[in-house]
């Protein structure tokens, strides 16, 4: 009987300690102005040098003070970014997980992560639709909550694999996402018209064209500033940012 009472008292004591312990709470998702998915073309038309120019251009862009100032101009002063490589309809590889940018330190962390990526794909067609579908599947995996969701598709060719890019784009738009484009005209000189008709879509959708891979780095800086600061296409401020002769900070554009 004494043993039984001791067991009961010990059990009651343990239950009391358990009840008094603070309950584990799930980590609260950080609010950001933008969830940005970067889709990088790694199809057969992209040589290793061309791939390196894309990768290095993205890394340099996130080290650009004007891009950081665009990020800090938002309500939450933060964005979240992830990156994957794409080729065919079912050929995509994540290379940078969701990362937040809210200051110089975190911007440098993202730049380093991008610079350290290696090419994962080398061919298999060009499926812009597959890239859009894959990008949409990444949003629910973000640990952050974003006011806007954007998939940024860069590439040098039109869709030749998988379903129609229009169908993929329209499905994404119906779910509240925006598809922006960065066509590279090295292989298909009319690719900008193709992107405008069949790829970009959604609230505030736009594209910035790179004449070739050598101008990609400049184009992506302009595009990120306009994208992050949510400058409306056709406005004076947007034109100031993307004009060929140089960049103007979002705060100064249109003044």
N, C-alpha and C positions, 0 to 999 in steps of 0.2 A: 504493500500500500504506500509506504514511504517512497519507494522507487518510482511508483506511478505519479505521485504528487510532484516529485522532483522533475520528472519529465514534462509534466504539464506546465510547471512554473518556467522551466527552461524554454519551452516552446512559446509561451506567452511573452517572455522577455525578447526572444528573437523576432517575434511578430511586431513587438513594439518598436524595436530598432529599425526594422524594415519600413514600418509606417512613417517613422520620423525622418528617414533618409529622404533627401530631395529627389523627386522623380525626374528621370531623364527626359528632357524635352528635345524634339527634333530641331536641328539648326534652322534658323529662319533664313529663307532665301533673300539675298540682297537684291534690291530693286535697281535696275539700270535703265538707261534711256533707250538702249538698242541691243538686241540679240543679233549678231552678225555672223553669218555662215559664209566662209570664203571657199569657193569651189574652183580648184586649180586644174587646168587642162594638162593631162599627161599622156595624150593620145600619140599615135605613131608619127604624126606630122611635127611633133614637138621634139626636137633634138635635145641632147643633154645640155648643150649651151643655151638653148631657148628656155629649157626648164629652169636652169640656174638663173637666168635673167628674171624670170617670173618670181622665183623664190626670193632672190636678193632684193628685188623691187619691193615686195611685200615687207620684208624685214626692215629695209630702209624707211619705208613709209611710216611704220610705227615708231621710228626714232625721230621723225620729223616733228619739230615743235609746233608747226601749224596744225598737224593732225591732233596732237595732244590738246591744243587750245580749243579745237572744235569739240573734243570730248568734254572738256571742262566747261564748255558753254551750255551744256544741257542741264535740265532740271536736277537730275541725280548726279551729274558730273562723273558718270561712269558708263562704260559699255562692256559687253561680254562678247568674246570672239572665239570661234573655232574654225579649223581648216581641214579640208580633205582634198585628195587627188581623185580625178575621175577620168575614165575613158568610155568603155562600153556600157550597155544598159545595166549590167549587174557587176560592173568593175569600178568600185570606189574603195578608197583606203583612207581612214582617218589618220592624220599626222600631227595635229595639235588639238588637245582636248579643250573644253570650254575654259577660258581664262578671262579674268576681269582686268580692265584697264581703268585706272582712276587717278594715276599720278605718273611721274617720270619713272619711278621704280618698277611699277607694274607694266608700263609701256615697254621698258627695256626687257623685262622678262618675256613678254610676248615676242618681241623682236628676236631675242636669242632662241626661243623655241622654234620660230619659223626658220631662222638661219641654220639651225641644226637638223632640219628635216632632210631626209634622203628620198630620192625618187622611189616610189613603190610600184608604179605601173609603167608599161612601155608600149602598149598598143591595145587593140581589141575594139576598134571602132570609135565613133564619136557620138555619145549619147547625152545631149543636153537635157533631155527629158529624164534620163536616169539620174543625172546630177541633181536636178530639181527635186525629184522624188526622195533621193537619199538625204538631201539637205533638209527637207521637211521633217524627216524622221529624227533629226538631231535636236530640234527645238524642245521636245518633251524631256530630253536628257539633260538640258541645261540646269545647273543648280541655282540659277539666277532667274528673276522675273523681269521681263523686258516690256517697255511700253510699245516698242516696234519690233517686228521680226523681218529681217531682210536676208535673202540669199544673193550673194554677189558672184555671178558666173563670169569667169574669164575663159576665153578660148579662141582658137584660130580656124575653126571649121564649123560648118552647119551640121545639123543632126542627121546621122545616117544609120543609127542603131536604136532599137527600142521603140517605144510609142511616140506619138506626135509630141513635140515640145509645146505645142499650143495646149494640148490636153493637160499636160503636166503643169504648165503655167497657170491655166485656168483653175485647176484643182487647188493649187497653192493659194491663189488669190482668194478663192472662196473661203479658205481657212484663215484668211486675214494676213497672209504674208505678202511681201513685195519682192519681185525678182528684178534686180538690176544687172546690167551687163557691161562687160569690158571686152568688146571684140578686137582681136588683133588681126590686122589686114595683110599680114605677110603671105598667107596662102590663098585666101579668098578676098580679093579687093572689095567685093560688094557685101561683105559679111555684116557691116554695120546696118545696112538696110534689112538684112535677114533678122538680125537681133531685134531691130525695132518692130518688125511685123510679127515675129513668131516667138520671141523669148521674153522680153521685158514685160512686166505687168504689175498691177497693184497700185496702191496709194502712193503717189509721188514717184513712180518708177521712171528710171532714166538710164542712160548709158554714156560712157566716155570711151572714145575710140583711140586705140593705139595704132599708129601707122605701121609699126613693126615692133619687134621684140626690144629693139634698142631704145624705144621711147616708152616702153611699158612702165618703167619706174616713175616717170613723170606723170603718166596717165593715172596710175593707181593712187598717187598722192592727191591729185585733184579730185578723183572719184571719192576717196575716203572722206575728204573734207566735206564735200557736198552731201554725201550719204549720212555721215555722222551728225552734221549740223542741220540736216533735213531742209536743205534749201530747195524751194520749189523749182522744177524745170521751167525754163522760159523766163524766169524772173531776172532782174538786173543783177541781183546778188549771185545767182547761179552762174550767169554768164561771166561775171567777174572772176569767179573761182576757176572755171574751166577754160578761160580764154588762153590761146597758145602762148602769148607773150609773157606769161608769168602768173604767179599765185598772189591772191590777196586774202588776207585773213578774214574769216567770217565776220568778225566784229567790224572790220573796216569796209567790207564789200558793200557797194551801193552808196557809199558816202560821197 
